[in-house]
């Protein structure tokens, strides 16, 4: 296969995958690691992808992941339905952790006026409750990640160590049989801390996040209790969740 054809095939693969490791690319194209490396260098020079440790990731997806405004417009109707269905799981008086993410913001919108306690490291989530006089909101503190507005780092994690929550609502970039993955490696330890202190972990994610392998592994699926997604979820993904004993709520 000539280099032009190989690079076209690589671009096709990244149309459906956020991150692909070099070993997988070598296997799919039947070429050596050095050949793939040259192709990735050329594609990166052309602004078509970004090389990272162990492989490469889509430029388009990376830009989306670092821009909350853009993220909030993608699959917006599905996210609204997911937010409403997820919020219906909450009982008055419960302690919640609302993690960063545009879908979690939709959960927050449906919790306005409820007598609940919320801990969040997301500025967009906290802003939802700006005028709410019923819910009690606590921010974790920590370094504010630019453009997407979440807090992380030692201060954030030290605060999370001191709390206990009934439910964690979290968004995620990728869900496969191997577990949860995300495009931002810096958020992983914060996610794990949140999962550790919550009695129930609820993932809110539209169907496009399934069968999608993002850059960094976050946690195996057995750490998840419930997934709230939209009705366009493929049958094989529904079965995958069922086999692992995870409740699947379709909105």
ABEGO torsion letter per residue (X at the ends): XBAAAAAAAAAAAAAABABBBAAAAAAAAGBBAAAAAAAAAAAAAAGABBBBBGEBBBAAAAAAAABAAAAAABGAAAAAAAAAAAAAABBBGBBBBBBBEAAAAAAAAAABGBBBBBBBABAAAAAAAAABAABBBBBAEEBBBBGAGBBBEAAAAAAAAABBBABBBBBBABBBAAEBBBABAAAAAAAAAAAAABABBBBBBBAAABGBBBABBABBAAABABBBBBAABBAAAAAAAAAAGBBBBBX
